[in-house]
Amino acid sequence: MKAAFTEKQLEEAINRVLAGEKLTAVADSSPASLSTLKRKVAARIKGHSIKRQRPGPEGPRRT
C-alpha cells in the first residue's frame, strides 16, 4: 500500500513541529496522521532515520 504523503511533505511537517507549532495543528493540516508525526518527530529528536521501514518490492513483478 502506498503512503498518502511524500517524504518531502513528511519532512516539512516534522520541521514545523520542531519549530514549535503544535503537533495536532500540524497533523490537521498535513496528509500525515497524528500517530505518524508523533513517531517520526520522536525518531528525529533521538537522531534516528525517518525513512519508511517498508519501501516495497525492489525487483520487477512476476507475471
PQR file with spaces between the fields and no chain letter, atoms N, CA, C, O and H, PARSE charges and radii, in Angstrom:
ATOM       1  N    MET     1       0.841   -1.182    0.000 -0.4000 1.5000
ATOM       2  CA   MET     1       0.000    0.000    0.000 -0.0000 2.0000
ATOM       3  C    MET     1       0.884    1.242    0.000  0.5500 1.7000
ATOM       4  O    MET     1       1.829    1.340    0.782 -0.5500 1.4000
ATOM       5  N    LYS     2       0.577    2.168   -0.862 -0.4000 1.5000
ATOM       6  CA   LYS     2       1.365    3.387   -0.983 -0.0000 2.0000
ATOM       7  C    LYS     2       0.965    4.389    0.098  0.5500 1.7000
ATOM       8  O    LYS     2      -0.212    4.515    0.438 -0.5500 1.4000
ATOM       9  H    LYS     2      -0.191    2.088   -1.498  0.4000 1.0000
ATOM      10  N    ALA     3       1.945    5.089    0.624 -0.4000 1.5000
ATOM      11  CA   ALA     3       1.672    6.101    1.643 -0.0000 2.0000
ATOM      12  C    ALA     3       0.913    7.272    1.018  0.5500 1.7000
ATOM      13  O    ALA     3       1.057    7.548   -0.173 -0.5500 1.4000
ATOM      14  H    ALA     3       2.900    4.987    0.347  0.4000 1.0000
ATOM      15  N    ALA     4       0.114    7.947    1.818 -0.4000 1.5000
ATOM      16  CA   ALA     4      -0.706    9.050    1.336 -0.0000 2.0000
ATOM      17  C    ALA     4       0.057   10.374    1.330  0.5500 1.7000
ATOM      18  O    ALA     4      -0.530   11.419    1.048 -0.5500 1.4000
ATOM      19  H    ALA     4      -0.003    7.723    2.786  0.4000 1.0000
ATOM      20  N    PHE     5       1.330   10.345    1.632 -0.4000 1.5000
ATOM      21  CA   PHE     5       2.131   11.563    1.664 -0.0000 2.0000
ATOM      22  C    PHE     5       3.531   11.257    1.159  0.5500 1.7000
ATOM      23  O    PHE     5       3.980   10.112    1.193 -0.5500 1.4000
ATOM      24  H    PHE     5       1.806    9.496    1.861  0.4000 1.0000
ATOM      25  N    THR     6       4.212   12.288    0.692 -0.4000 1.5000
ATOM      26  CA   THR     6       5.572   12.118    0.184 -0.0000 2.0000
ATOM      27  C    THR     6       6.580   12.335    1.312  0.5500 1.7000
ATOM      28  O    THR     6       6.243   12.845    2.380 -0.5500 1.4000
ATOM      29  H    THR     6       3.848   13.218    0.663  0.4000 1.0000
ATOM      30  N    GLU     7       7.802   11.942    1.050 -0.4000 1.5000
ATOM      31  CA   GLU     7       8.880   12.174    2.030 -0.0000 2.0000
ATOM      32  C    GLU     7       9.035   13.673    2.289  0.5500 1.7000
ATOM      33  O    GLU     7       9.289   14.090    3.419 -0.5500 1.4000
ATOM      34  H    GLU     7       8.075   11.528    0.181  0.4000 1.0000
ATOM      35  N    LYS     8       8.883   14.474    1.241 -0.4000 1.5000
ATOM      36  CA   LYS     8       9.026   15.926    1.382 -0.0000 2.0000
ATOM      37  C    LYS     8       7.932   16.494    2.291  0.5500 1.7000
ATOM      38  O    LYS     8       8.212   17.337    3.144 -0.5500 1.4000
ATOM      39  H    LYS     8       8.676   14.136    0.323  0.4000 1.0000
ATOM      40  N    GLN     9       6.695   16.040    2.113 -0.4000 1.5000
ATOM      41  CA   GLN     9       5.594   16.502    2.960 -0.0000 2.0000
ATOM      42  C    GLN     9       5.825   16.109    4.417  0.5500 1.7000
ATOM      43  O    GLN     9       5.563   16.895    5.327 -0.5500 1.4000
ATOM      44  H    GLN     9       6.468   15.355    1.420  0.4000 1.0000
ATOM      45  N    LEU    10       6.311   14.907    4.631 -0.4000 1.5000
ATOM      46  CA   LEU    10       6.598   14.449    5.986 -0.0000 2.0000
ATOM      47  C    LEU    10       7.714   15.285    6.602  0.5500 1.7000
ATOM      48  O    LEU    10       7.621   15.700    7.757 -0.5500 1.4000
ATOM      49  H    LEU    10       6.525   14.268    3.892  0.4000 1.0000
ATOM      50  N    GLU    11       8.750   15.524    5.843 -0.4000 1.5000
ATOM      51  CA   GLU    11       9.880   16.332    6.320 -0.0000 2.0000
ATOM      52  C    GLU    11       9.417   17.737    6.715  0.5500 1.7000
ATOM      53  O    GLU    11       9.816   18.258    7.757 -0.5500 1.4000
ATOM      54  H    GLU    11       8.826   15.186    4.905  0.4000 1.0000
ATOM      55  N    GLU    12       8.576   18.344    5.880 -0.4000 1.5000
ATOM      56  CA   GLU    12       8.063   19.682    6.177 -0.0000 2.0000
ATOM      57  C    GLU    12       7.218   19.676    7.452  0.5500 1.7000
ATOM      58  O    GLU    12       7.324   20.589    8.270 -0.5500 1.4000
ATOM      59  H    GLU    12       8.252   17.921    5.033  0.4000 1.0000
ATOM      60  N    ALA    13       6.386   18.661    7.621 -0.4000 1.5000
ATOM      61  CA   ALA    13       5.545   18.564    8.814 -0.0000 2.0000
ATOM      62  C    ALA    13       6.404   18.403   10.073  0.5500 1.7000
ATOM      63  O    ALA    13       6.134   19.036   11.094 -0.5500 1.4000
ATOM      64  H    ALA    13       6.299   17.919    6.955  0.4000 1.0000
ATOM      65  N    ILE    14       7.419   17.570   10.001 -0.4000 1.5000
ATOM      66  CA   ILE    14       8.316   17.370   11.147 -0.0000 2.0000
ATOM      67  C    ILE    14       9.028   18.671   11.492  0.5500 1.7000
ATOM      68  O    ILE    14       9.140   19.027   12.665 -0.5500 1.4000
ATOM      69  H    ILE    14       7.638   17.056    9.172  0.4000 1.0000
ATOM      70  N    ASN    15       9.504   19.373   10.487 -0.4000 1.5000
ATOM      71  CA   ASN    15      10.192   20.643   10.724 -0.0000 2.0000
ATOM      72  C    ASN    15       9.267   21.670   11.374  0.5500 1.7000
ATOM      73  O    ASN    15       9.703   22.448   12.221 -0.5500 1.4000
ATOM      74  H    ASN    15       9.413   19.083    9.534  0.4000 1.0000
ATOM      75  N    ARG    16       7.995   21.674   10.981 -0.4000 1.5000
ATOM      76  CA   ARG    16       7.031   22.594   11.594 -0.0000 2.0000
ATOM      77  C    ARG    16       6.854   22.285   13.077  0.5500 1.7000
ATOM      78  O    ARG    16       6.794   23.201   13.897 -0.5500 1.4000
ATOM      79  H    ARG    16       7.641   21.041   10.292  0.4000 1.0000
ATOM      80  N    VAL    17       6.770   21.012   13.422 -0.4000 1.5000
ATOM      81  CA   VAL    17       6.627   20.620   14.833 -0.0000 2.0000
ATOM      82  C    VAL    17       7.879   21.013   15.607  0.5500 1.7000
ATOM      83  O    VAL    17       7.785   21.556   16.708 -0.5500 1.4000
ATOM      84  H    VAL    17       6.819   20.268   12.756  0.4000 1.0000
ATOM      85  N    LEU    18       9.042   20.743   15.043 -0.4000 1.5000
ATOM      86  CA   LEU    18      10.295   21.066   15.730 -0.0000 2.0000
ATOM      87  C    LEU    18      10.504   22.575   15.856  0.5500 1.7000
ATOM      88  O    LEU    18      11.244   23.029   16.728 -0.5500 1.4000
ATOM      89  H    LEU    18       9.119   20.301   14.149  0.4000 1.0000
ATOM      90  N    ALA    19       9.851   23.353   14.982 -0.4000 1.5000
ATOM      91  CA   ALA    19       9.944   24.812   15.052 -0.0000 2.0000
ATOM      92  C    ALA    19       9.001   25.394   16.104  0.5500 1.7000
ATOM      93  O    ALA    19       9.023   26.597   16.365 -0.5500 1.4000
ATOM      94  H    ALA    19       9.250   22.984   14.273  0.4000 1.0000
ATOM      95  N    GLY    20       8.166   24.527   16.712 -0.4000 1.5000
ATOM      96  CA   GLY    20       7.322   24.991   17.799 -0.0000 2.0000
ATOM      97  C    GLY    20       5.832   24.951   17.536  0.5500 1.7000
ATOM      98  O    GLY    20       5.043   25.233   18.437 -0.5500 1.4000
ATOM      99  H    GLY    20       8.149   23.550   16.500  0.4000 1.0000
ATOM     100  N    GLU    21       5.429   24.608   16.326 -0.4000 1.5000
ATOM     101  CA   GLU    21       3.999   24.520   16.025 -0.0000 2.0000
ATOM     102  C    GLU    21       3.412   23.295   16.736  0.5500 1.7000
ATOM     103  O    GLU    21       4.083   22.270   16.867 -0.5500 1.4000
ATOM     104  H    GLU    21       6.070   24.379   15.594  0.4000 1.0000
ATOM     105  N    LYS    22       2.178   23.402   17.187 -0.4000 1.5000
ATOM     106  CA   LYS    22       1.550   22.288   17.913 -0.0000 2.0000
ATOM     107  C    LYS    22       1.389   21.078   17.003  0.5500 1.7000
ATOM     108  O    LYS    22       1.025   21.197   15.833 -0.5500 1.4000
ATOM     109  H    LYS    22       1.633   24.234   17.080  0.4000 1.0000
ATOM     110  N    LEU    23       1.667   19.921   17.570 -0.4000 1.5000
ATOM     111  CA   LEU    23       1.600   18.663   16.831 -0.0000 2.0000
ATOM     112  C    LEU    23       0.217   18.439   16.225  0.5500 1.7000
ATOM     113  O    LEU    23       0.104   18.020   15.073 -0.5500 1.4000
ATOM     114  H    LEU    23       1.962   19.824   18.520  0.4000 1.0000
ATOM     115  N    THR    24      -0.826   18.713   16.991 -0.4000 1.5000
ATOM     116  CA   THR    24      -2.185   18.493   16.487 -0.0000 2.0000
ATOM     117  C    THR    24      -2.519   19.443   15.341  0.5500 1.7000
ATOM     118  O    THR    24      -3.217   19.056   14.403 -0.5500 1.4000
ATOM     119  H    THR    24      -0.734   19.053   17.927  0.4000 1.0000
ATOM     120  N    ALA    25      -2.034   20.672   15.404 -0.4000 1.5000
ATOM     121  CA   ALA    25      -2.286   21.631   14.325 -0.0000 2.0000
ATOM     122  C    ALA    25      -1.588   21.197   13.042  0.5500 1.7000
ATOM     123  O    ALA    25      -2.146   21.321   11.952 -0.5500 1.4000
ATOM     124  H    ALA    25      -1.468   20.986   16.165  0.4000 1.0000
ATOM     125  N    VAL    26      -0.374   20.691   13.175 -0.4000 1.5000
ATOM     126  CA   VAL    26       0.365   20.210   12.007 -0.0000 2.0000
ATOM     127  C    VAL    26      -0.331   18.985   11.423  0.5500 1.7000
ATOM     128  O    VAL    26      -0.467   18.875   10.205 -0.5500 1.4000
ATOM     129  H    VAL    26       0.079   20.591   14.061  0.4000 1.0000
ATOM     130  N    ALA    27      -0.768   18.074   12.271 -0.4000 1.5000
ATOM     131  CA   ALA    27      -1.447   16.863   11.796 -0.0000 2.0000
ATOM     132  C    ALA    27      -2.749   17.206   11.084  0.5500 1.7000
ATOM     133  O    ALA    27      -3.103   16.556   10.101 -0.5500 1.4000
ATOM     134  H    ALA    27      -0.658   18.163   13.260  0.4000 1.0000
ATOM     135  N    ASP    28      -3.463   18.215   11.564 -0.4000 1.5000
ATOM     136  CA   ASP    28      -4.720   18.616   10.929 -0.0000 2.0000
ATOM     137  C    ASP    28      -4.511   19.188    9.535  0.5500 1.7000
ATOM     138  O    ASP    28      -5.372   19.039    8.668 -0.5500 1.4000
ATOM     139  H    ASP    28      -3.175   18.743   12.363  0.4000 1.0000
ATOM     140  N    SER    29      -3.372   19.841    9.313 -0.4000 1.5000
ATOM     141  CA   SER    29      -3.127   20.471    8.012 -0.0000 2.0000
ATOM     142  C    SER    29      -2.145   19.688    7.145  0.5500 1.7000
ATOM     143  O    SER    29      -1.732   20.166    6.089 -0.5500 1.4000
ATOM     144  H    SER    29      -2.673   19.962   10.017  0.4000 1.0000
ATOM     145  N    SER    30      -1.775   18.505    7.580 -0.4000 1.5000
ATOM     146  CA   SER    30      -0.806   17.680    6.861 -0.0000 2.0000
ATOM     147  C    SER    30      -1.459   16.365    6.453  0.5500 1.7000
ATOM     148  O    SER    30      -2.376   15.898    7.128 -0.5500 1.4000
ATOM     149  H    SER    30      -2.111   18.117    8.439  0.4000 1.0000
ATOM     150  N    PRO    31      -0.997   15.758    5.352 -0.5600 1.5000
ATOM     151  CA   PRO    31      -1.542   14.448    4.976  0.2800 2.0000
ATOM     152  C    PRO    31      -1.078   13.315    5.897  0.5500 1.7000
ATOM     153  O    PRO    31      -1.664   12.232    5.880 -0.5500 1.4000
ATOM     154  N    ALA    32      -0.050   13.545    6.690 -0.4000 1.5000
ATOM     155  CA   ALA    32       0.440   12.529    7.627 -0.0000 2.0000
ATOM     156  C    ALA    32      -0.437   12.527    8.878  0.5500 1.7000
ATOM     157  O    ALA    32      -0.883   13.580    9.333 -0.5500 1.4000
ATOM     158  H    ALA    32       0.427   14.424    6.704  0.4000 1.0000
ATOM     159  N    SER    33      -0.677   11.350    9.425 -0.4000 1.5000
ATOM     160  CA   SER    33      -1.529   11.237   10.613 -0.0000 2.0000
ATOM     161  C    SER    33      -0.791   11.706   11.867  0.5500 1.7000
ATOM     162  O    SER    33       0.432   11.850   11.879 -0.5500 1.4000
ATOM     163  H    SER    33      -0.315   10.494    9.055  0.4000 1.0000
ATOM     164  N    LEU    34      -1.568   11.938   12.911 -0.4000 1.5000
ATOM     165  CA   LEU    34      -1.006   12.360   14.188 -0.0000 2.0000
ATOM     166  C    LEU    34      -0.044   11.309   14.732  0.5500 1.7000
ATOM     167  O    LEU    34       1.034   11.650   15.218 -0.5500 1.4000
ATOM     168  H    LEU    34      -2.561   11.822   12.902  0.4000 1.0000
ATOM     169  N    SER    35      -0.425   10.039   14.655 -0.4000 1.5000
ATOM     170  CA   SER    35       0.443    8.982   15.188 -0.0000 2.0000
ATOM     171  C    SER    35       1.745    8.878   14.393  0.5500 1.7000
ATOM     172  O    SER    35       2.806    8.640   14.971 -0.5500 1.4000
ATOM     173  H    SER    35      -1.302    9.763   14.261  0.4000 1.0000
ATOM     174  N    THR    36       1.673    9.053   13.087 -0.4000 1.5000
ATOM     175  CA   THR    36       2.889    9.029   12.268 -0.0000 2.0000
ATOM     176  C    THR    36       3.794   10.192   12.639  0.5500 1.7000
ATOM     177  O    THR    36       5.003   10.021   12.791 -0.5500 1.4000
ATOM     178  H    THR    36       0.812    9.247   12.617  0.4000 1.0000
ATOM     179  N    LEU    37       3.210   11.372   12.784 -0.4000 1.5000
ATOM     180  CA   LEU    37       4.018   12.537   13.155 -0.0000 2.0000
ATOM     181  C    LEU    37       4.657   12.362   14.525  0.5500 1.7000
ATOM     182  O    LEU    37       5.829   12.695   14.705 -0.5500 1.4000
ATOM     183  H    LEU    37       2.227   11.511   12.661  0.4000 1.0000
ATOM     184  N    LYS    38       3.907   11.846   15.494 -0.4000 1.5000
ATOM     185  CA   LYS    38       4.476   11.615   16.828 -0.0000 2.0000
ATOM     186  C    LYS    38       5.687   10.692   16.739  0.5500 1.7000
ATOM     187  O    LYS    38       6.738   10.966   17.318 -0.5500 1.4000
ATOM     188  H    LYS    38       2.955   11.575   15.347  0.4000 1.0000
ATOM     189  N    ARG    39       5.523    9.599   16.007 -0.4000 1.5000
ATOM     190  CA   ARG    39       6.592    8.603   15.881 -0.0000 2.0000
ATOM     191  C    ARG    39       7.811    9.186   15.162  0.5500 1.7000
ATOM     192  O    ARG    39       8.945    8.979   15.594 -0.5500 1.4000
ATOM     193  H    ARG    39       4.670    9.376   15.536  0.4000 1.0000
ATOM     194  N    LYS    40       7.580    9.911   14.073 -0.4000 1.5000
ATOM     195  CA   LYS    40       8.688   10.436   13.280 -0.0000 2.0000
ATOM     196  C    LYS    40       9.394   11.601   13.974  0.5500 1.7000
ATOM     197  O    LYS    40      10.613   11.735   13.867 -0.5500 1.4000
ATOM     198  H    LYS    40       6.659   10.080   13.722  0.4000 1.0000
ATOM     199  N    VAL    41       8.647   12.437   14.680 -0.4000 1.5000
ATOM     200  CA   VAL    41       9.269   13.537   15.430 -0.0000 2.0000
ATOM     201  C    VAL    41      10.133   12.969   16.550  0.5500 1.7000
ATOM     202  O    VAL    41      11.248   13.439   16.773 -0.5500 1.4000
ATOM     203  H    VAL    41       7.656   12.328   14.768  0.4000 1.0000
ATOM     204  N    ALA    42       9.624   11.962   17.253 -0.4000 1.5000
ATOM     205  CA   ALA    42      10.407   11.326   18.321 -0.0000 2.0000
ATOM     206  C    ALA    42      11.678   10.705   17.760  0.5500 1.7000
ATOM     207  O    ALA    42      12.741   10.800   18.373 -0.5500 1.4000
ATOM     208  H    ALA    42       8.717   11.580   17.072  0.4000 1.0000
ATOM     209  N    ALA    43      11.573   10.069   16.597 -0.4000 1.5000
ATOM     210  CA   ALA    43      12.752    9.464   15.969 -0.0000 2.0000
ATOM     211  C    ALA    43      13.765   10.534   15.589  0.5500 1.7000
ATOM     212  O    ALA    43      14.966   10.341   15.776 -0.5500 1.4000
ATOM     213  H    ALA    43      10.710    9.992   16.099  0.4000 1.0000
ATOM     214  N    ARG    44      13.301   11.652   15.060 -0.4000 1.5000
ATOM     215  CA   ARG    44      14.204   12.738   14.663 -0.0000 2.0000
ATOM     216  C    ARG    44      14.917   13.313   15.874  0.5500 1.7000
ATOM     217  O    ARG    44      16.114   13.595   15.813 -0.5500 1.4000
ATOM     218  H    ARG    44      12.325   11.809   14.908  0.4000 1.0000
ATOM     219  N    ILE    45      14.194   13.491   16.977 -0.4000 1.5000
ATOM     220  CA   ILE    45      14.794   14.029   18.198 -0.0000 2.0000
ATOM     221  C    ILE    45      15.883   13.095   18.721  0.5500 1.7000
ATOM     222  O    ILE    45      16.914   13.552   19.214 -0.5500 1.4000
ATOM     223  H    ILE    45      13.222   13.262   17.027  0.4000 1.0000
ATOM     224  N    LYS    46      15.652   11.785   18.612 -0.4000 1.5000
ATOM     225  CA   LYS    46      16.636   10.797   19.064 -0.0000 2.0000
ATOM     226  C    LYS    46      17.773   10.609   18.069  0.5500 1.7000
ATOM     227  O    LYS    46      18.749    9.918   18.361 -0.5500 1.4000
ATOM     228  H    LYS    46      14.814   11.414   18.212  0.4000 1.0000
ATOM     229  N    GLY    47      17.652   11.221   16.897 -0.4000 1.5000
ATOM     230  CA   GLY    47      18.702   11.102   15.897 -0.0000 2.0000
ATOM     231  C    GLY    47      18.561    9.902   14.984  0.5500 1.7000
ATOM     232  O    GLY    47      19.499    9.556   14.266 -0.5500 1.4000
ATOM     233  H    GLY    47      16.859   11.783   16.660  0.4000 1.0000
ATOM     234  N    HIS    48      17.394    9.257   15.000 -0.4000 1.5000
ATOM     235  CA   HIS    48      17.157    8.096   14.148 -0.0000 2.0000
ATOM     236  C    HIS    48      16.643    8.524   12.778  0.5500 1.7000
ATOM     237  O    HIS    48      16.197    9.656   12.590 -0.5500 1.4000
ATOM     238  H    HIS    48      16.632    9.538   15.583  0.4000 1.0000
ATOM     239  N    SER    49      16.714    7.614   11.844 -0.4000 1.5000
ATOM     240  CA   SER    49      16.230    7.863   10.490 -0.0000 2.0000
ATOM     241  C    SER    49      14.709    7.940   10.478  0.5500 1.7000
ATOM     242  O    SER    49      14.035    7.255   11.248 -0.5500 1.4000
ATOM     243  H    SER    49      17.076    6.694   11.997  0.4000 1.0000
ATOM     244  N    ILE    50      14.176    8.782    9.597 -0.4000 1.5000
ATOM     245  CA   ILE    50      12.728    8.854    9.442 -0.0000 2.0000
ATOM     246  C    ILE    50      12.282    8.194    8.144  0.5500 1.7000
ATOM     247  O    ILE    50      11.134    8.350    7.729 -0.5500 1.4000
ATOM     248  H    ILE    50      14.723    9.339    8.972  0.4000 1.0000
ATOM     249  N    LYS    51      13.172    7.471    7.511 -0.4000 1.5000
ATOM     250  CA   LYS    51      12.831    6.775    6.266 -0.0000 2.0000
ATOM     251  C    LYS    51      11.782    5.716    6.536  0.5500 1.7000
ATOM     252  O    LYS    51      11.695    5.174    7.638 -0.5500 1.4000
ATOM     253  H    LYS    51      14.105    7.344    7.848  0.4000 1.0000
ATOM     254  N    ARG    52      11.000    5.434    5.534 -0.4000 1.5000
ATOM     255  CA   ARG    52       9.972    4.401    5.663 -0.0000 2.0000
ATOM     256  C    ARG    52      10.629    3.055    5.881  0.5500 1.7000
ATOM     257  O    ARG    52      11.665    2.752    5.288 -0.5500 1.4000
ATOM     258  H    ARG    52      11.070    5.875    4.640  0.4000 1.0000
ATOM     259  N    GLN    53      10.027    2.258    6.729 -0.4000 1.5000
ATOM     260  CA   GLN    53      10.585    0.955    7.067 -0.0000 2.0000
ATOM     261  C    GLN    53      10.309   -0.093    6.002  0.5500 1.7000
ATOM     262  O    GLN    53      11.088   -1.032    5.839 -0.5500 1.4000
ATOM     263  H    GLN    53       9.186    2.504    7.211  0.4000 1.0000
ATOM     264  N    ARG    54       9.228    0.054    5.289 -0.4000 1.5000
ATOM     265  CA   ARG    54       8.853   -0.924    4.271 -0.0000 2.0000
ATOM     266  C    ARG    54       8.694   -0.229    2.921  0.5500 1.7000
ATOM     267  O    ARG    54       7.584    0.157    2.555 -0.5500 1.4000
ATOM     268  H    ARG    54       8.595    0.816    5.421  0.4000 1.0000
ATOM     269  N    PRO    55       9.771   -0.068    2.188 -0.5600 1.5000
ATOM     270  CA   PRO    55       9.688    0.659    0.915  0.2800 2.0000
ATOM     271  C    PRO    55       9.007   -0.112   -0.199  0.5500 1.7000
ATOM     272  O    PRO    55       8.689    0.469   -1.237 -0.5500 1.4000
ATOM     273  N    GLY    56       8.773   -1.404   -0.014 -0.4000 1.5000
ATOM     274  CA   GLY    56       8.110   -2.188   -1.047 -0.0000 2.0000
ATOM     275  C    GLY    56       9.093   -3.018   -1.834  0.5500 1.7000
ATOM     276  O    GLY    56      10.298   -2.962   -1.590 -0.5500 1.4000
ATOM     277  H    GLY    56       9.031   -1.875    0.830  0.4000 1.0000
ATOM     278  N    PRO    57       8.582   -3.794   -2.785 -0.5600 1.5000
ATOM     279  CA   PRO    57       9.454   -4.667   -3.572  0.2800 2.0000
ATOM     280  C    PRO    57      10.382   -3.865   -4.477  0.5500 1.7000
ATOM     281  O    PRO    57       9.995   -2.835   -5.029 -0.5500 1.4000
ATOM     282  N    GLU    58      11.583   -4.343   -4.616 -0.4000 1.5000
ATOM     283  CA   GLU    58      12.579   -3.651   -5.431 -0.0000 2.0000
ATOM     284  C    GLU    58      12.662   -4.202   -6.847  0.5500 1.7000
ATOM     285  O    GLU    58      12.984   -3.467   -7.781 -0.5500 1.4000
ATOM     286  H    GLU    58      11.897   -5.180   -4.167  0.4000 1.0000
ATOM     287  N    GLY    59      12.379   -5.472   -7.009 -0.4000 1.5000
ATOM     288  CA   GLY    59      12.545   -6.113   -8.307 -0.0000 2.0000
ATOM     289  C    GLY    59      11.312   -6.004   -9.185  0.5500 1.7000
ATOM     290  O    GLY    59      10.278   -5.489   -8.760 -0.5500 1.4000
ATOM     291  H    GLY    59      12.118   -6.069   -6.250  0.4000 1.0000
ATOM     292  N    PRO    60      11.429   -6.496  -10.421 -0.5600 1.5000
ATOM     293  CA   PRO    60      10.280   -6.461  -11.332  0.2800 2.0000
ATOM     294  C    PRO    60       9.207   -7.447  -10.885  0.5500 1.7000
ATOM     295  O    PRO    60       9.496   -8.436  -10.211 -0.5500 1.4000
ATOM     296  N    ARG    61       7.997   -7.169  -11.260 -0.4000 1.5000
ATOM     297  CA   ARG    61       6.882   -8.054  -10.910 -0.0000 2.0000
ATOM     298  C    ARG    61       6.895   -9.288  -11.787  0.5500 1.7000
ATOM     299  O    ARG    61       7.250   -9.233  -12.965 -0.5500 1.4000
ATOM     300  H    ARG    61       7.763   -6.365  -11.807  0.4000 1.0000
ATOM     301  N    ARG    62       6.507  -10.388  -11.199 -0.4000 1.5000
ATOM     302  CA   ARG    62       6.374  -11.628  -11.966 -0.0000 2.0000
ATOM     303  C    ARG    62       4.981  -11.683  -12.561  0.5500 1.7000
ATOM     304  O    ARG    62       4.009  -11.254  -11.941 -0.5500 1.4000
ATOM     305  H    ARG    62       6.219  -10.432  -10.243  0.4000 1.0000
ATOM     306  N    THR    63       4.895  -12.212  -13.760 -0.4000 1.5000
ATOM     307  CA   THR    63       3.570  -12.343  -14.382 -0.0000 2.0000
ATOM     308  C    THR    63       3.254  -13.764  -14.708  0.5500 1.7000
ATOM     309  O    THR    63       2.180  -14.052  -15.236 -0.5500 1.4000
ATOM     310  H    THR    63       5.685  -12.561  -14.264  0.4000 1.0000
